[in-house]
Every structure is written in C-alpha cells, then in structure tokens.
C-alpha cells in the first residue's frame, strides 16, 4: 500500500527493528517502541495515573482492491494532514506531548527522523507551558532515553550548520536513561516527576 503525506511525498513505515538473536529482557521481548509505549500508557490509564494516548493519523483512502469478496486491500492512501507528535494527554494537570523514535545506529540519532512540522508543533507546546519531550530507543544497544524537546529543537536548527545527527554521548549527558521494567515497560513519567513535580 502506498501512503503519502499531504505534499505527495511517499511515507515509509518504520521497520520492526527487534533483534531475534538478542538475549531476552523485560524491555526486549520483540516489542517495538510503539508497542512498549502503548502498553505503558495502558498501565498508567488502568491505575488512574495519567491519560495519554497515541494519536491516530487520519488517512484518505484513494485506491482499494478486492481480491476476494470478503476481503479488501488498501493499495494507496494519503495522510489528510501532516502529523505532529505520536502521543499526547494529561498528567497531574499538565499537558503531555511527545514523539517516539528508534534507530539502529549505535553512536548517534539521525535528525532526518524528525520533520519540520513536528519541530514547529513541539515549539508551540512549549510556548503554552506543556511538557514536551522525545523518547529515543537505540535498538541494538537496548537503551531508551528521555530527551526534553528544547534540546531536540536546538540540534534540529543546527542542521543549517551541517549537523545531521545528535551524538549518543550528548543524548546520555542531556537526557535521562529510562530503565526498562516489566510494568510499566517504559516508565517515562518517573523522569517527568523528577523534572517537573519535585518540590
């Protein structure tokens, strides 16, 4: 199926980057980052901790094939609008908004994984005093980091000077390593508490 952004640019779906040869841990059970975050958010919701959901992306379907009477296959679709960030919701009376990305790179996080409209959205959330961040998974290292959005924005704007990625060492210095657990899988609200709610 071909899915396109509103400007006609082709969308490439993220590849399942799980490593079948890697030793299994609580945070590494063949799950994608999205699945782990959805599981975490369900844990938060079921316990009345926070209401945070993955945003659905509305599609305009333009071509459907019917190989069988009982089955339809979408062959071409377009995003109705440019996406903003992956997740948003409310926690302790504050708006939460974040993007989640994975990379197989071990030493840096490519900035090409982010789009200008996402950066602009993050700026708007920060301007309204929302809590905005990114969650980055280095899949081959099985490490997940929380990085405040203003750091990403700074690096993104440095692309004009030739920067193409954020070094992992700087992510580790500026961000927070999230220990992977059984429940919740990726307890990112522990970092939010530390940064925004400690007295």
Backbone as CSV, one residue per row, in Angstrom:
resi,resn,N_x,N_y,N_z,CA_x,CA_y,CA_z,C_x,C_y,C_z
1,UNK,0.842,-1.182,0.000,0.000,0.000,0.000,0.881,1.238,0.000
2,UNK,0.580,2.196,-0.825,1.328,3.453,-0.882,0.584,4.506,-0.076
3,UNK,1.235,5.056,0.942,0.660,6.126,1.753,1.511,7.360,1.545
4,UNK,0.850,8.494,1.353,1.583,9.721,1.063,1.185,10.839,2.016
5,UNK,2.146,11.755,2.279,1.880,12.949,3.070,1.044,13.914,2.230
6,UNK,0.470,14.963,2.863,-0.334,15.922,2.091,0.429,16.558,0.938
7,UNK,1.761,16.674,1.051,2.543,17.270,-0.043,2.877,16.261,-1.144
8,UNK,2.373,15.023,-1.017,2.596,13.999,-2.031,3.808,13.124,-1.788
9,UNK,4.641,13.488,-0.797,5.839,12.709,-0.501,5.441,11.344,0.043
10,UNK,6.130,10.302,-0.417,5.801,8.947,-0.015,6.216,8.699,1.426
11,UNK,5.354,8.019,2.161,5.614,7.656,3.555,6.229,6.270,3.600
12,UNK,7.296,6.121,4.387,7.908,4.812,4.606,7.614,4.389,6.029
13,UNK,6.947,3.265,6.166,6.600,2.780,7.502,7.848,2.343,8.236
14,UNK,7.890,2.546,9.580,9.056,2.103,10.330,9.191,0.585,10.269
15,UNK,10.422,0.132,10.213,10.710,-1.296,10.138,10.750,-1.862,11.544
16,UNK,10.230,-3.076,11.736,10.341,-3.727,13.036,11.804,-4.043,13.266
17,UNK,12.382,-3.376,14.252,13.822,-3.476,14.444,14.205,-4.447,15.550
18,UNK,13.322,-5.305,15.957,13.668,-6.241,17.019,14.755,-7.194,16.537
19,UNK,15.608,-7.599,17.459,16.742,-8.461,17.137,16.481,-9.840,17.715
20,UNK,16.168,-10.855,16.877,15.820,-12.175,17.396,16.982,-12.878,18.098
21,UNK,18.234,-12.476,17.831,19.390,-13.124,18.438,19.760,-12.535,19.785
22,UNK,19.084,-11.451,20.185,19.436,-10.763,21.406,18.811,-11.464,22.604
23,UNK,19.546,-11.517,23.706,19.041,-12.131,24.915,17.794,-11.386,25.386
24,UNK,16.773,-12.138,25.773,15.509,-11.528,26.173,15.623,-10.881,27.541
25,UNK,15.079,-9.666,27.659,14.997,-8.962,28.927,13.573,-8.467,29.074
26,UNK,13.267,-7.827,30.210,11.915,-7.287,30.378,11.571,-6.317,29.273
27,UNK,12.528,-5.494,28.847,12.251,-4.473,27.843,12.502,-4.944,26.430
28,UNK,12.941,-6.200,26.262,13.289,-6.670,24.928,12.613,-8.005,24.664
29,UNK,11.367,-7.968,24.306,10.621,-9.183,24.018,10.062,-9.138,22.604
30,UNK,10.830,-8.570,21.691,10.371,-8.489,20.317,9.361,-7.373,20.096
31,UNK,9.187,-6.542,21.100,8.210,-5.462,21.005,8.849,-4.248,20.341
32,UNK,8.062,-3.530,19.573,8.545,-2.258,19.045,8.408,-1.206,20.137
33,UNK,9.051,-0.088,19.932,8.942,1.003,20.897,7.487,1.427,21.036
34,UNK,6.777,1.495,19.924,5.370,1.889,19.970,4.545,0.924,20.818
35,UNK,4.771,-0.359,20.645,4.026,-1.352,21.436,4.344,-1.224,22.920
36,UNK,5.615,-1.020,23.239,6.010,-0.858,24.635,5.377,0.391,25.244
37,UNK,5.350,1.483,24.484,4.753,2.718,24.992,3.239,2.590,25.135
38,UNK,2.610,1.931,24.185,1.165,1.721,24.291,0.835,0.888,25.527
39,UNK,1.656,-0.125,25.806,1.471,-0.960,26.985,1.673,-0.127,28.261
40,UNK,2.692,0.725,28.248,2.963,1.603,29.386,1.796,2.552,29.627
41,UNK,1.291,3.156,28.553,0.178,4.096,28.696,-1.088,3.401,29.182
42,UNK,-1.289,2.153,28.767,-2.436,1.386,29.253,-2.295,1.128,30.758
43,UNK,-1.075,0.858,31.180,-0.797,0.672,32.618,-1.137,1.954,33.376
44,UNK,-0.664,3.103,32.889,-0.959,4.382,33.539,-2.475,4.622,33.610
45,UNK,-3.164,4.370,32.503,-4.604,4.626,32.428,-5.382,3.720,33.383
46,UNK,-5.043,2.435,33.398,-5.788,1.469,34.203,-5.633,1.720,35.703
47,UNK,-4.571,2.425,36.089,-4.330,2.726,37.502,-4.630,4.180,37.860
48,UNK,-5.213,4.915,36.927,-5.592,6.294,37.188,-4.411,7.235,37.351
49,UNK,-3.272,6.878,36.777,-2.065,7.696,36.910,-2.057,8.828,35.888
50,UNK,-2.381,8.524,34.634,-2.354,9.515,33.553,-3.257,9.043,32.423
51,UNK,-3.664,9.990,31.587,-4.444,9.678,30.388,-3.613,10.136,29.197
52,UNK,-2.903,9.197,28.581,-2.018,9.509,27.459,-2.249,8.463,26.373
53,UNK,-2.493,8.931,25.153,-2.805,8.027,24.048,-1.965,8.339,22.820
54,UNK,-1.800,7.328,21.990,-1.186,7.531,20.672,-2.225,8.198,19.790
55,UNK,-1.803,9.224,19.070,-2.734,9.941,18.204,-2.986,9.139,16.932
56,UNK,-4.227,8.927,16.577,-4.498,8.290,15.284,-4.192,9.272,14.159
57,UNK,-3.687,8.750,13.057,-3.391,9.586,11.897,-4.469,9.355,10.846
58,UNK,-5.282,10.375,10.565,-6.367,10.192,9.591,-5.819,10.017,8.168
59,UNK,-6.345,9.020,7.470,-5.918,8.727,6.106,-7.055,8.956,5.126
60,UNK,-6.696,9.382,3.941,-7.633,9.484,2.821,-7.335,8.306,1.900
61,UNK,-8.235,7.347,1.845,-8.029,6.157,1.014,-8.449,6.487,-0.413
62,UNK,-7.565,6.189,-1.373,-7.865,6.540,-2.766,-7.942,5.325,-3.688
63,UNK,-7.378,4.186,-3.258,-7.466,3.007,-4.125,-7.581,1.750,-3.265
64,UNK,-8.626,0.957,-3.547,-8.861,-0.284,-2.822,-9.068,-1.407,-3.829
65,UNK,-8.405,-2.536,-3.578,-8.617,-3.731,-4.403,-9.402,-4.749,-3.589
66,UNK,-10.197,-5.535,-4.298,-10.992,-6.579,-3.664,-10.590,-7.932,-4.244
67,UNK,-9.484,-8.546,-3.736,-9.044,-9.829,-4.273,-10.048,-10.948,-4.001
68,UNK,-10.827,-10.804,-2.913,-11.880,-11.767,-2.585,-13.125,-10.974,-2.222
69,UNK,-14.247,-11.631,-2.282,-15.488,-10.952,-1.913,-15.470,-10.492,-0.461
70,UNK,-14.785,-11.265,0.397,-14.804,-10.978,1.830,-13.610,-10.141,2.292
71,UNK,-12.735,-9.728,1.370,-11.529,-9.002,1.788,-11.300,-7.782,0.910
72,UNK,-10.857,-6.717,1.551,-10.483,-5.503,0.828,-9.041,-5.175,1.170
73,UNK,-8.260,-4.767,0.172,-6.868,-4.411,0.372,-6.665,-2.957,-0.060
74,UNK,-6.222,-2.121,0.881,-5.947,-0.723,0.550,-4.638,-0.667,-0.221
75,UNK,-4.658,-0.134,-1.425,-3.466,-0.078,-2.283,-2.801,1.288,-2.262
76,UNK,-3.577,2.355,-2.024,-2.996,3.693,-1.991,-3.820,4.576,-1.066
77,UNK,-3.091,5.365,-0.245,-3.757,6.283,0.680,-2.840,7.470,0.928
78,UNK,-3.429,8.571,1.377,-2.684,9.792,1.681,-3.000,10.223,3.104
79,UNK,-1.984,10.791,3.790,-2.267,11.425,5.068,-3.098,12.668,4.791
80,UNK,-4.190,12.843,5.538,-5.029,14.019,5.349,-4.317,15.287,5.787
81,UNK,-3.430,15.160,6.758,-2.668,16.309,7.232,-1.338,15.817,7.782
82,UNK,-0.377,16.716,7.876,0.924,16.358,8.418,0.767,16.007,9.890
83,UNK,1.432,14.947,10.316,1.332,14.532,11.709,2.122,15.485,12.590
84,UNK,1.764,15.519,13.860,2.503,16.359,14.802,3.442,15.458,15.606
85,UNK,3.024,15.037,16.786,3.808,14.091,17.565,2.980,12.833,17.783
86,UNK,3.625,11.787,18.273,2.964,10.488,18.391,1.945,10.414,19.525
87,UNK,2.272,11.031,20.664,1.470,10.829,21.868,1.136,12.164,22.530
88,UNK,-0.064,12.208,23.137,-0.392,13.348,23.993,-1.443,12.954,25.015
89,UNK,-1.571,13.795,26.037,-2.542,13.512,27.081,-2.354,14.437,28.258
90,UNK,-2.821,13.984,29.423,-2.794,14.797,30.631,-2.204,13.990,31.775
91,UNK,-1.324,14.655,32.550,-0.730,14.040,33.731,-0.589,15.097,34.816
92,UNK,-1.194,14.860,35.950,-1.126,15.761,37.104,-1.480,17.202,36.712
93,UNK,-2.492,17.327,35.848,-2.983,18.635,35.448,-2.170,19.327,34.368
94,UNK,-1.165,18.649,33.823,-0.319,19.248,32.780,-0.480,18.481,31.471
95,UNK,-0.415,19.231,30.382,-0.464,18.611,29.053,0.877,17.925,28.778
96,UNK,0.798,16.682,28.336,1.982,15.887,27.978,1.951,15.675,26.474
97,UNK,3.089,15.858,25.807,3.160,15.705,24.353,4.544,15.185,24.005
98,UNK,4.607,14.046,23.300,5.936,13.538,22.950,5.950,12.718,21.672
99,UNK,7.139,12.622,21.125,7.417,11.838,19.915,8.315,10.675,20.330
100,UNK,8.155,9.528,19.685,8.970,8.351,19.981,9.626,7.865,18.694
101,UNK,10.935,7.611,18.755,11.695,7.182,17.577,12.691,6.096,17.954
102,UNK,13.017,5.251,16.970,14.019,4.202,17.145,15.113,4.353,16.091
103,UNK,16.308,3.885,16.426,17.388,3.841,15.448,18.259,2.612,15.708
104,UNK,18.867,2.110,14.644,19.827,1.018,14.776,21.252,1.559,14.897
105,UNK,21.385,2.860,14.774,22.689,3.493,14.907,23.121,3.413,16.373
106,UNK,24.380,3.089,16.621,24.861,2.947,17.995,25.492,4.210,18.555
107,UNK,25.871,5.150,17.699,26.651,6.294,18.170,25.940,7.643,18.053
108,UNK,24.824,7.690,17.333,24.114,8.966,17.183,22.675,8.710,16.759
109,UNK,21.860,9.761,16.865,20.460,9.683,16.437,20.259,10.626,15.260
110,UNK,19.955,10.089,14.064,19.812,10.927,12.868,18.656,11.922,12.987
111,UNK,18.938,13.173,12.661,17.908,14.211,12.715,16.889,14.065,11.593
112,UNK,17.222,13.309,10.553,16.282,13.117,9.446,15.035,12.356,9.902
113,UNK,15.092,11.743,11.087,13.920,11.048,11.628,12.823,12.018,12.063
114,UNK,13.154,13.302,12.131,12.188,14.306,12.559,11.869,15.240,11.398
115,UNK,10.632,15.756,11.383,10.182,16.635,10.313,9.925,18.036,10.869
116,UNK,10.034,19.020,10.003,9.880,20.410,10.417,8.533,20.651,11.104
117,UNK,7.457,20.068,10.577,6.145,20.313,11.189,6.077,19.750,12.611
118,UNK,6.850,18.691,12.892,6.894,18.161,14.254,7.653,19.117,15.174
119,UNK,8.747,19.658,14.679,9.532,20.616,15.458,8.695,21.855,15.770
120,UNK,7.968,22.355,14.766,7.118,23.532,14.976,6.036,23.239,16.013
121,UNK,5.468,22.042,15.945,4.444,21.653,16.929,5.036,21.627,18.338
122,UNK,6.225,21.057,18.484,6.865,20.995,19.803,7.116,22.400,20.356
123,UNK,7.549,23.313,19.498,7.750,24.697,19.935,6.442,25.291,20.455
124,UNK,5.351,25.036,19.753,4.053,25.571,20.165,3.619,25.001,21.509
125,UNK,3.857,23.696,21.723,3.513,23.076,23.007,4.327,23.705,24.132
126,UNK,5.618,23.890,23.908,6.472,24.506,24.926,6.045,25.944,25.209
127,UNK,5.640,26.674,24.163,5.177,28.058,24.337,3.934,28.136,25.228
128,UNK,3.142,27.058,25.238,1.930,27.017,26.056,2.176,26.345,27.411
129,UNK,3.455,26.172,27.765,3.845,25.570,29.058,3.497,24.092,29.165
130,UNK,3.327,23.424,28.013,3.121,21.988,28.033,4.446,21.268,28.277
131,UNK,4.353,20.019,28.701,5.537,19.184,28.899,5.761,18.428,27.598
132,UNK,6.877,18.694,26.950,7.130,18.132,25.624,8.524,17.522,25.584
133,UNK,8.613,16.302,25.041,9.884,15.592,25.019,9.874,14.547,23.917
134,UNK,11.006,13.873,23.765,11.094,12.747,22.841,11.625,11.540,23.591
135,UNK,11.209,10.375,23.152,11.739,9.120,23.682,12.480,8.443,22.540
136,UNK,13.751,8.162,22.767,14.629,7.607,21.739,15.106,6.222,22.156
137,UNK,14.940,5.260,21.253,15.449,3.909,21.535,16.593,3.579,20.592
138,UNK,17.733,3.226,21.172,18.858,2.664,20.419,18.649,1.160,20.452
139,UNK,18.072,0.623,19.379,17.606,-0.757,19.403,18.731,-1.776,19.569
140,UNK,19.869,-1.561,18.925,20.956,-2.537,19.020,21.618,-2.524,20.391
141,UNK,21.480,-1.421,21.107,22.050,-1.315,22.454,20.995,-1.592,23.526
142,UNK,19.734,-1.670,23.102,18.602,-1.862,24.005,18.600,-0.786,25.100
143,UNK,18.763,0.476,24.674,18.748,1.606,25.589,17.693,2.616,25.146
144,UNK,16.987,3.161,26.118,15.930,4.134,25.845,16.215,5.398,26.643
145,UNK,16.123,6.545,25.959,16.387,7.835,26.594,15.197,8.774,26.482
146,UNK,15.036,9.573,27.520,14.099,10.693,27.548,14.935,11.937,27.271
147,UNK,14.518,12.747,26.290,15.223,13.988,25.973,14.204,15.111,25.851
148,UNK,14.392,16.188,26.610,13.466,17.315,26.529,13.450,17.891,25.117
149,UNK,12.271,18.345,24.688,12.088,18.815,23.315,12.985,19.994,22.979
150,UNK,13.275,20.859,23.942,14.084,22.040,23.607,15.487,21.640,23.163
151,UNK,16.003,20.515,23.659,17.308,20.028,23.197,17.217,19.578,21.731
152,UNK,16.165,18.825,21.400,15.973,18.389,20.018,15.854,19.601,19.098
153,UNK,15.081,20.595,19.515,14.877,21.792,18.687,16.214,22.479,18.406
154,UNK,17.045,22.592,19.434,18.366,23.215,19.256,19.205,22.450,18.235
155,UNK,19.233,21.126,18.356,20.015,20.321,17.412,19.429,20.388,16.009
156,UNK,18.109,20.360,15.923,17.450,20.402,14.618,17.802,21.697,13.887
157,UNK,17.823,22.790,14.613,18.124,24.082,13.998,19.588,24.215,13.608
158,UNK,20.460,23.374,14.176,21.883,23.387,13.818,22.153,22.668,12.490
159,UNK,21.123,22.068,11.901,21.306,21.391,10.611,21.779,22.364,9.540
160,UNK,21.396,23.642,9.710,21.850,24.657,8.749,23.370,24.753,8.759
161,UNK,23.978,24.405,9.897,25.439,24.452,10.024,26.086,23.110,9.686
162,UNK,25.290,22.194,9.152,25.831,20.910,8.715,25.625,19.750,9.665
163,UNK,25.012,19.976,10.831,24.787,18.864,11.763,23.695,17.955,11.216
164,UNK,23.946,16.633,11.242,22.984,15.676,10.697,22.434,14.730,11.761
165,UNK,23.008,14.771,12.958,22.565,13.842,13.995,22.904,14.390,15.374
166,UNK,22.330,13.748,16.399,22.662,14.070,17.785,23.560,12.942,18.294
167,UNK,24.781,13.237,18.713,25.652,12.170,19.230,25.018,11.498,20.445
168,UNK,25.146,10.178,20.518,24.574,9.434,21.640,25.157,9.911,22.963
169,UNK,26.439,10.232,22.974,27.073,10.701,24.211,26.390,11.961,24.729
170,UNK,25.957,12.829,23.820,25.286,14.061,24.232,23.851,13.786,24.671
171,UNK,23.207,12.792,24.050,21.869,12.387,24.491,21.957,11.852,25.915
172,UNK,22.989,11.040,26.183,23.171,10.490,27.522,23.464,11.590,28.540
173,UNK,24.159,12.636,28.121,24.515,13.739,29.015,23.321,14.657,29.277
174,UNK,22.568,14.990,28.231,21.454,15.927,28.350,20.144,15.251,28.757
175,UNK,20.022,13.981,28.413,18.776,13.266,28.645,18.828,12.369,29.867
176,UNK,17.902,11.431,29.906,17.767,10.518,31.037,17.569,9.102,30.505
177,UNK,18.396,8.184,30.950,18.234,6.778,30.590,17.014,6.241,31.334
178,UNK,16.110,5.615,30.607,14.921,5.021,31.230,15.165,3.528,31.381
179,UNK,15.212,3.072,32.618,15.383,1.641,32.873,14.117,0.914,32.430
180,UNK,14.287,-0.165,31.684,13.138,-0.933,31.198,12.711,-1.942,32.254
181,UNK,11.415,-1.994,32.480,10.862,-2.832,33.531,9.759,-3.716,32.968
182,UNK,9.153,-4.508,33.859,8.057,-5.366,33.415,6.777,-4.559,33.293
183,UNK,6.387,-3.858,34.383,5.194,-2.994,34.357,5.450,-1.772,35.195
184,UNK,5.355,-0.583,34.677,5.213,-0.321,33.245,6.525,-0.572,32.519
185,UNK,6.445,-0.893,31.250,7.641,-1.246,30.472,8.631,-0.091,30.385
186,UNK,8.113,1.105,30.040,8.974,2.279,29.874,8.387,3.388,30.743
187,UNK,8.837,3.464,31.989,8.233,4.381,32.955,8.780,5.794,32.789
188,UNK,8.370,6.448,31.695,8.877,7.784,31.400,8.324,8.841,32.349
189,UNK,7.181,8.562,32.996,6.632,9.535,33.934,7.503,9.685,35.179
190,UNK,8.349,8.717,35.447,9.310,8.840,36.542,10.253,10.013,36.280
191,UNK,10.639,10.189,35.006,11.504,11.317,34.627,10.707,12.620,34.683
192,UNK,9.475,12.589,34.190,8.615,13.782,34.234,8.450,14.251,35.680
193,UNK,8.223,13.311,36.602,8.104,13.668,38.020,9.364,14.363,38.513
194,UNK,10.502,13.795,38.162,11.793,14.336,38.611,12.005,15.755,38.101
195,UNK,11.619,16.007,36.845,11.884,17.303,36.220,10.839,18.375,36.555
196,UNK,9.587,17.969,36.700,8.519,18.975,36.782,7.732,18.991,38.090
197,UNK,7.809,17.944,38.885,6.924,17.883,40.043,7.629,17.707,41.385
198,UNK,8.942,17.688,41.403,9.644,17.612,42.675,9.690,18.990,43.317
199,UNK,9.439,19.049,44.597,9.440,20.347,45.302,10.820,20.633,45.861
